[in-house]
Amino acid sequence: MGRRFRRSSDCGRGYRPDGILLRHAAALRGMVIPVAFSTACAFLLCGAAIVIAAGAEQWPLRMFHGDSTRALLLRTFVPLIVAASLINGYINTTLLQHWRANPALVAALCAVAFAGLIGWIISGLSMAIGGRIDRAEEARNLAQAELRALNAELEIRVQERTRELRQKNQQIAEQLRMARELQLALLPQQFPTVPADVSDDESALRFLSLYFPTGDVSGDFFSVFSVGEKAAGVFICDVMGHGVRSALITSMIRALVEEEAQVTSDPGELLTRVNHALAEILKQAHTTMFATCFYLVADVNNAQLRFANAGHPCALHIRQRSAPAEKLESDGRVGPAMGIFPSARYQNRRALDGHRRPDYAVHGRTVRS
């Protein structure tokens, strides 16, 4: 059994845990409770076992894990506090009993020693934690500097890409402007006269055109050309879509029409031949496009209009002094658009068959939504 503590300033009025660890009895409110060293060890081991059994993820061990400042402080301060408490209890309960010294002087020396120890501990912790914070601040500043450098580099790249895109857009706009000028240049600048050797005022046929494309380049075009000495042909075309792609198809169709017009003057036959050639070209290009076309031949010698339609809006026959405008259609049917069915055949229609009427006009148009 251990010694008994007196109720004094050394023991205090509370429970003395250091007395158990140092094989002494515990004093509680003046009552003496004898405690053996083995019993104290048993209590300590039991408490440690309970804490360990709870696991590192449970309280109180979970507070000691991690890289946070709180965990770092706990891992440093808790063992030091326990050690300081044990050393203080050992000095007060064991060493002072063998020394014949002034208790006040010993207490003062202990206070100074512990103050120095605590100051040294706090200084070390301040250096450790301060270094940790300084390193974190340095890493943050470095990351911010790298981020600013990346932002500056990104801004430079964006400016370069913007400049390149602006240059490309200017080039494309210039090319589209040139394509528009070329497309307008391919339209009829002067209409044929019938007969060919007379002036415009003396011509049996007169032509008027209005061309308003929806963009810089368009899929709409028309052509007016002589067919023999006493006739003229009018070809109107509207290619699917807008832009350069449609403009290229119009150029192909224009070339095909000029080529086939040298072979046949029959509107239905001309559309049939052009459609077959266009479908073959599109098939080789592995693309799908179509065009609606209207072709009319005004034959002055026979006082006759011959025309064929490939999915295009019907032309209008306008009489100046009589009935309202009428559609140029004989049986209400039109052929399919060109470029879809290679074997499609287009029928030839007639109007004003042998009736000479000097007061009529034919209006052909394309429609854009």
Buried (B, 14 or more C-beta within 10 A) or exposed (E): EBBBBEEEEBBEEEEBEBBBBBBBBBBEEEEEEEBEBEEBEEEEEEEEEEEEEEEEEEEEEEEEEEEEEEBBEBEBEEEEEEEBEBBBBBBBBEEBEEEEEEEEEBBEEBEEEBEEBEEEBEEEBEEEBEEEEEEEEEEEEEEEEEEEEEEEEEEEEEEEEEEEEEEEEEEEEEEBEEBBEEBBEBBBEEBBBBBEEEEEEEBBBEBEEEEEBEBBBBBBBBBBBBBBEBBBBBBBBBBBEBBBBBBBBBBBBBEBBEEBBEEEBBBBBBBBBBBBBBBEBBEEEEEEBBBBBBBBBBBBEBBBBBBBBBBBBBBBBBEEEEEEEEEBBEEEEBBBBBBBBBEBEBBBBBBBEEEEEEEBEBEBBBEEE
